[in-house]
Amino acid sequence: MYLRRLYRKKDGKRHAYWALVESRRTARGPRQHIVAYLGGLPEGERLGVQEAADPHRLAQRDLFADNEPAWVTVDVNRVRVERSLAFGGAWAGQQVMAKLGLPEFLATAIERGREEISWSTMALVLVLGRLCDPSSELHLAEQSYEAGALADLLGVPAEKVNDDRLYRALDQLLPHKAALEKHLKTSLGELFQIEYDLLLYDVTSTYFEGQAKGNPQAKRGYSRDHRPDCKQVNIALVVSRHGLPLGYEIFDGNRHDSTTVETIVKTMEKQYGKADRIWVMDRGMASEDNLEFLKEGGRRYILGTAKGMLKRFEQELTAKDWKQVHEGLEVRLCPAPEGDEVFILCRSAERRQKEQAMHQKFEERIEEGLKKIATSCTKKKQLPLKVAERVGRLMGQNTRAAKLFETSVTQDDAGRAKLTWSKVTAWRDWASLSEGCYLLRSNISDWSGEELWRAYVQLTEAESAFRIQKSDLSLRPIWHQKEERVQAHILVCFLTYVVWKTLGRMCHQAGLGDEPRKVFEQLQQIRMVDVVMTTRTGVEIRRRCVTRPTEHQAILLQRLGLHLPSTFKITAM
């Protein structure tokens, strides 16, 4: 669900409100459905008049100026605005971090030494900087820090923030990774009553710019970023059913997904204890060794399976007793012969259309390519071996439909190569039957097929986590070359993602949908400015103010329970 900003006219006036919109899948494709209209706040709440007196802000009272009336005579022709800075995004991030108890935890965990600026404060700079303007530490130090209000919020002047201090803050933060994960699990559980009974596990990769010679984990492997020319590392992430992260590990860039399962499961169990959890993983993890490992430890699981295993259930695909989960999606529960597992057949109409279109596209490509090769054989004399190589390359480029064609390259009496082909009816029949189908397996025997399927599809939360970290938080590419700095960079991205998802859960509880992107974009537009006024006697008065929120921003702030300050104390830095 997501938000859409709208206006309407009532009693001759324009009123702002939000529409909460949900995208639903139907047989005719995705359709948008309005779930609720959000707006109509009381005047006081809408304009934020009472925010300065709110008791929840007592802990921040030292940041804000008194709101007692002070009357002076000013020259209205000489009123000006200076130092306009981005405020709302950093301020909202700081509010979320306070709910998580991150500032207090970091201040306690990272011991204070002789440094001028505490490393715990610099860690907050790294996280909030990445949240508001994802970029390198150098860009944060030279541009984005002074363009925002972080100096006012954290009390660290811009001239004290440089790339060297930020790099050293990374070094100080990294040793506390495990303790941070435990703290965040506890905080998130208390804030949102999260149960970590269902753990979603997935792996992605992120690539390096440069050779990364100082990092033994940087290796070439299967790149999800389509950058096989670059070295990479693999990141394994564990999240809850709501996408809230539990922990992560970093593996060598050439390591296969299936070889990470035992390591990550044991790491999570060592850190949080061995409980009655259900592990959900995709088909890349479902090796026989992993199945044995999960079974031996009495662990419960729901796994995707390789496409080839579907062939074993050919007869089941023709059965009539499928159960509809929702429009366009059916499931069928199939007990295993041994009795210790169940298999879940799933059939998606949308996926069927997609696979049909892909098969047709690749079939046409292969047929067109074969015709060109056959025509070239009639125009000039060619060796059969060379023609066979061309056919092999063609099939390799279009593997989706390669098994449909049976080809033969022979030599005629004149020594010319001759290409003939035919289509395999059995392959086409199987493709028509299995299109849109996939298979899951589990050792949970007391759940229905629908419940098992719904648990499995929540793996999209882990996939979404990777998309957010890569796109919104600029996890990729990695510019650091040293192993420890790379690990610290990923830790900062992880912490920033936790802040992002916490804001998302706050939005969910406030009835603002599940995606915080629109809310954060709106809050980022709030700015902090210095208003300079010249009095009758020529004295200049400078007031640091926060811009008044728009009607739409006021609605979001009120629903989130966030109280925006109106003025800010100017302190010497």
Sequence and secondary structure as in RCSB ss.txt:
>XXXX:A:sequence
MYLRRLYRKKDGKRHAYWALVESRRTARGPRQHIVAYLGGLPEGERLGVQEAADPHRLAQRDLFADNEPAWVTVD
VNRVRVERSLAFGGAWAGQQVMAKLGLPEFLATAIERGREEISWSTMALVLVLGRLCDPSSELHLAEQSYEAGAL
ADLLGVPAEKVNDDRLYRALDQLLPHKAALEKHLKTSLGELFQIEYDLLLYDVTSTYFEGQAKGNPQAKRGYSRD
HRPDCKQVNIALVVSRHGLPLGYEIFDGNRHDSTTVETIVKTMEKQYGKADRIWVMDRGMASEDNLEFLKEGGRR
YILGTAKGMLKRFEQELTAKDWKQVHEGLEVRLCPAPEGDEVFILCRSAERRQKEQAMHQKFEERIEEGLKKIAT
SCTKKKQLPLKVAERVGRLMGQNTRAAKLFETSVTQDDAGRAKLTWSKVTAWRDWASLSEGCYLLRSNISDWSGE
ELWRAYVQLTEAESAFRIQKSDLSLRPIWHQKEERVQAHILVCFLTYVVWKTLGRMCHQAGLGDEPRKVFEQLQQ
IRMVDVVMTTRTGVEIRRRCVTRPTEHQAILLQRLGLHLPSTFKITAM
>XXXX:A:secstr
 EEEEEEEEETTEEEEEEEEEEEEEETTEEEEEEEEEEE   HHHHHTTTGGG GGGGGGGGGS   S     B 
GGG EEEEEEE HHHHHHHHHHHHHTHHHHHHHHS   S SS HHHHHHHHHHHHHHS   HHHIIIIITTTBSH
HHHH   GGG  HHHHHHHHHHHGGGHHHHHHHHHHHHHHHH    SEEEEEEEEEEBSS  TT TT B    TT
S TTS EEEEEEEE TTS EEEEEEEETT  GGGGHHHHHHHHHHHH   S EEEE GGG  HHHHHHHHHTT E
EEEE  GGGGGGGHHHHT S  EEEETTEEEEEEE TTSS EEEEEEEHHHHHHHHHHHHHHHHHHHHHHHHHHH
HHHHS   HHHHHHHHHHHHHHTGGGGGGEEEEEEE TTS EEEEEEE HHHHHHHHHHTTEEEEEES  SS HH
HHHHHHHTTHHHHHHHHIIIIIS   SB   SHHHHHHHHHHHHHHHHHHHHHHHHHHHTTS S  HHHHHHHHT
 EEEEEEEEBTTS EEEEEEE    HHHHHHHHHHT    SEE     
